[in-house]
Amino acid sequence: MTLRPLVRPPEDQPAFVLVEPQLADNIGFAARAMLNFGLTWMRLVNPRPEWPSERATATASGAALVLENATVYRSMTEALGDRQVVYATSARPRDLVKRVVTPRQAAAELRAHAAAGTRTAVLFGPERMGLINDDLAPVDAVITCPVNPDFSSLNLAQAVLLIGYEWFQAADETPATELRTGTAALASRAHLESYLLRLETELEECGFLRIPHMRPAMVRNIRALFGRMQLTDQEVRTLHGMLTELVTKRLSANSLEAPETEK
């Protein structure tokens, strides 16, 4: 299989460097994770599988763009030759004095470096044992994910996904919460009020609001409940219809149960 070299990825993206990846499947999964967050700059250092790889393309599941842009290097030094700032993913390093950051902090710093025109990279180690101290010695910082200390092992694609997600989130302007989606018009306050007044009347009629001293609090809770819903105009019409059916059935049942008047 021959892969076409495509347009050079944007310089404001970090290069994701996979050091000696052992399985074609994992390269494909990593490519898929990268493209989820708009990252297309993959570099491979001495990949174990034959490259290009049909298997990697299959597991990339539509993210072949990343694999077509991927470049292969003989050494980590060669792969990082044009980079100015390098982070490495690893468990907390031992016997090394090295700054350790979370994925979120690293993402914020990577974005800041990109804004300043600095070329960056993130290293990911082999699946079996990760990066060794000799790999970590020249990097600027180590990214360590805060995970369950009793089960802290992440596979290659998981690590790529975590860093990619935080990098994307660092510049994403999607609101943390949205009250609603879709284009249906919200109900006017007058429309909702007409329904609530009708509901109160029927609740009074059926005896739900029969305790006088509790009535104000119960009505207030009902109004608060509907006030939180951000109902559409159609939804309020549906509630009106439901109430009509319930009242009709109740009145019909009451009429059937009423004793016949003596002749």
Rosetta blueprint (number, residue, H / E / L):
1 M L
2 T L
3 L L
4 R L
5 P L
6 L L
7 V L
8 R L
9 P L
10 P L
11 E L
12 D L
13 Q L
14 P L
15 A E
16 F E
17 V E
18 L E
19 V E
20 E L
21 P L
22 Q L
23 L L
24 A H
25 D H
26 N H
27 I H
28 G H
29 F H
30 A H
31 A H
32 R H
33 A H
34 M H
35 L H
36 N H
37 F L
38 G L
39 L L
40 T L
41 W L
42 M E
43 R E
44 L E
45 V E
46 N L
47 P L
48 R L
49 P L
50 E L
51 W L
52 P L
53 S L
54 E H
55 R H
56 A H
57 T H
58 A H
59 T H
60 A H
61 S L
62 G L
63 A L
64 A H
65 L H
66 V H
67 L H
68 E H
69 N H
70 A L
71 T E
72 V E
73 Y E
74 R L
75 S L
76 M H
77 T H
78 E H
79 A H
80 L L
81 G L
82 D L
83 R L
84 Q L
85 V E
86 V E
87 Y E
88 A E
89 T E
90 S L
91 A L
92 R L
93 P L
94 R L
95 D L
96 L L
97 V L
98 K L
99 R L
100 V E
101 V E
102 T L
103 P H
104 R H
105 Q H
106 A H
107 A H
108 A H
109 E H
110 L H
111 R H
112 A H
113 H H
114 A H
115 A H
116 A L
117 G L
118 T L
119 R L
120 T E
121 A E
122 V E
123 L E
124 F E
125 G L
126 P L
127 E L
128 R L
129 M L
130 G L
131 L L
132 I L
133 N H
134 D H
135 D H
136 L H
137 A L
138 P L
139 V L
140 D L
141 A E
142 V E
143 I E
144 T L
145 C L
146 P L
147 V L
148 N L
149 P L
150 D L
151 F L
152 S L
153 S L
154 L L
155 N L
156 L H
157 A H
158 Q H
159 A H
160 V H
161 L H
162 L H
163 I H
164 G H
165 Y H
166 E H
167 W H
168 F H
169 Q H
170 A L
171 A L
172 D L
173 E L
174 T L
175 P L
176 A L
177 T L
178 E L
179 L L
180 R L
181 T L
182 G L
183 T L
184 A L
185 A L
186 L E
187 A L
188 S L
189 R H
190 A H
191 H H
192 L H
193 E H
194 S H
195 Y H
196 L H
197 L H
198 R H
199 L H
200 E H
201 T H
202 E H
203 L H
204 E H
205 E H
206 C H
207 G L
208 F L
209 L L
210 R L
211 I L
212 P L
213 H L
214 M L
215 R H
216 P H
217 A H
218 M H
219 V H
220 R H
221 N H
222 I H
223 R H
224 A H
225 L H
226 F H
227 G H
228 R L
229 M L
230 Q L
231 L L
232 T E
233 D H
234 Q H
235 E H
236 V H
237 R H
238 T H
239 L H
240 H H
241 G H
242 M H
243 L H
244 T H
245 E H
246 L H
247 V H
248 T H
249 K H
250 R H
251 L H
252 S H
253 A H
254 N H
255 S H
256 L H
257 E H
258 A L
259 P L
260 E L
261 T L
262 E L
263 K L
